[in-house]
Amino acid sequence: MTNGWIGTGKVRAREAGQAVEITIDGLTTQAKYYKPLVYEFMRKEWVSRPSWGDFTVEIVMEHVGDPPWMDLDNLAKALLDAIKGYLFHDDSQVARLLVERREGERERITIRASPRQSA
């Protein structure tokens, strides 16, 4: 697979080395909205198989102006549920999870999942 983005709608993804980056354009206050959106993208457009081993997952929600009224833990759970079975087999493989909300240039969510590097 190339380092180019796949997907043309709200959700796009690419492989960057061993990491997978997924972006979701726009924000809503309903964390549950993201699970079917990302799940359908992974089901229809993602081609690689899930991996075993520990993973690091970073989720960044960027907002413009006041942040949306959303619990980051609910957002993380919805997104992990959506990518489980496509990037890794089970949530228990996530050894490090970073979830962050910050002001950005546009409203979007970025997910970066990569195999955990051993210390």
C-alpha positions as CSV (number, residue, x, y, z in Angstrom):
1,M,0.0,0.0,0.0
2,T,1.2,3.5,-0.7
3,N,1.6,6.4,1.7
4,G,-1.2,8.2,-0.2
5,W,-4.6,8.9,1.4
6,I,-7.5,6.6,0.7
7,G,-11.1,7.7,1.0
8,T,-12.8,10.8,-0.4
9,G,-15.6,11.4,2.2
10,K,-15.4,12.6,5.8
11,V,-13.0,9.8,6.7
12,R,-9.6,9.2,5.1
13,A,-6.7,7.0,6.1
14,R,-3.1,6.3,5.1
15,E,-0.1,4.1,6.2
16,A,2.9,6.1,7.3
17,G,5.7,3.7,8.0
18,Q,4.3,1.2,10.5
19,A,1.6,3.6,11.7
20,V,-1.9,4.1,10.4
21,E,-3.3,7.6,10.4
22,I,-7.0,8.2,10.1
23,T,-8.6,11.7,9.8
24,I,-12.3,12.5,10.3
25,D,-13.4,16.0,9.1
26,G,-15.8,17.9,11.2
27,L,-17.0,17.6,14.8
28,T,-20.2,16.7,16.5
29,T,-21.0,16.5,20.2
30,Q,-22.2,12.9,19.9
31,A,-19.3,10.5,20.3
32,K,-21.5,7.6,19.2
33,Y,-21.7,9.2,15.8
34,Y,-18.1,8.3,15.0
35,K,-18.2,4.5,15.6
36,P,-20.5,3.6,12.6
37,L,-18.8,6.3,10.4
38,V,-15.3,5.0,10.9
39,Y,-16.4,1.3,11.1
40,E,-18.0,1.6,7.6
41,F,-15.0,3.3,6.2
42,M,-12.7,0.5,7.5
43,R,-15.0,-2.2,6.3
44,K,-15.4,-0.8,2.8
45,E,-12.1,0.8,2.1
46,W,-9.3,-0.6,4.4
47,V,-7.4,-3.5,2.9
48,S,-4.7,-4.5,5.3
49,R,-5.2,-7.2,8.0
50,P,-5.1,-6.6,11.8
51,S,-1.9,-7.2,13.6
52,W,-1.0,-8.8,17.0
53,G,1.2,-7.3,19.6
54,D,0.9,-4.1,21.7
55,F,-0.2,-0.8,20.1
56,T,0.1,2.9,20.8
57,V,-3.0,4.9,19.8
58,E,-3.1,8.6,19.8
59,I,-6.4,10.5,19.3
60,V,-6.5,14.2,18.8
61,M,-9.7,16.3,18.5
62,E,-9.0,19.7,17.0
63,H,-11.6,22.4,17.4
64,V,-12.1,26.0,16.3
65,G,-13.4,28.4,18.9
66,D,-15.0,26.8,22.0
67,P,-14.5,23.1,22.3
68,P,-17.5,20.8,21.7
69,W,-19.3,19.5,24.8
70,M,-18.0,15.9,24.5
71,D,-16.4,13.4,26.9
72,L,-13.0,12.4,25.5
73,D,-13.3,8.9,27.1
74,N,-16.5,8.2,25.2
75,L,-14.9,9.4,22.0
76,A,-11.9,7.2,22.5
77,K,-14.1,4.1,23.2
78,A,-16.2,4.7,20.1
79,L,-13.1,5.1,17.9
80,L,-11.3,2.1,19.4
81,D,-14.4,0.0,18.8
82,A,-14.5,1.1,15.2
83,I,-10.9,0.2,14.3
84,K,-10.8,-3.0,16.3
85,G,-10.6,-5.9,13.9
86,Y,-9.0,-3.8,11.2
87,L,-5.8,-2.4,12.8
88,F,-5.5,-4.7,15.8
89,H,-7.6,-7.7,17.0
90,D,-8.7,-6.6,20.4
91,D,-8.7,-3.4,22.6
92,S,-6.5,-5.2,25.1
93,Q,-3.6,-4.8,22.6
94,V,-3.7,-1.0,23.2
95,A,-0.8,-0.6,25.7
96,R,-0.6,3.2,25.4
97,L,-3.6,5.5,24.7
98,L,-3.3,9.3,24.4
99,V,-6.5,11.3,23.9
100,E,-6.2,15.1,23.5
101,R,-8.4,18.0,22.8
102,R,-6.8,21.2,21.4
103,E,-7.5,24.3,19.3
104,G,-6.6,23.8,15.7
105,E,-7.0,25.4,12.2
106,R,-10.0,23.3,11.4
107,E,-12.4,20.9,13.1
108,R,-11.3,17.3,12.8
109,I,-10.2,14.2,14.7
110,T,-7.0,12.4,13.9
111,I,-6.2,8.8,15.0
112,R,-2.7,7.4,14.8
113,A,-2.2,3.7,15.7
114,S,1.2,2.1,15.6
115,P,2.9,-1.0,17.0
116,R,4.4,-0.3,20.4
117,Q,8.1,0.0,20.4
118,S,9.8,-2.1,23.0
119,A,11.9,-0.2,25.5
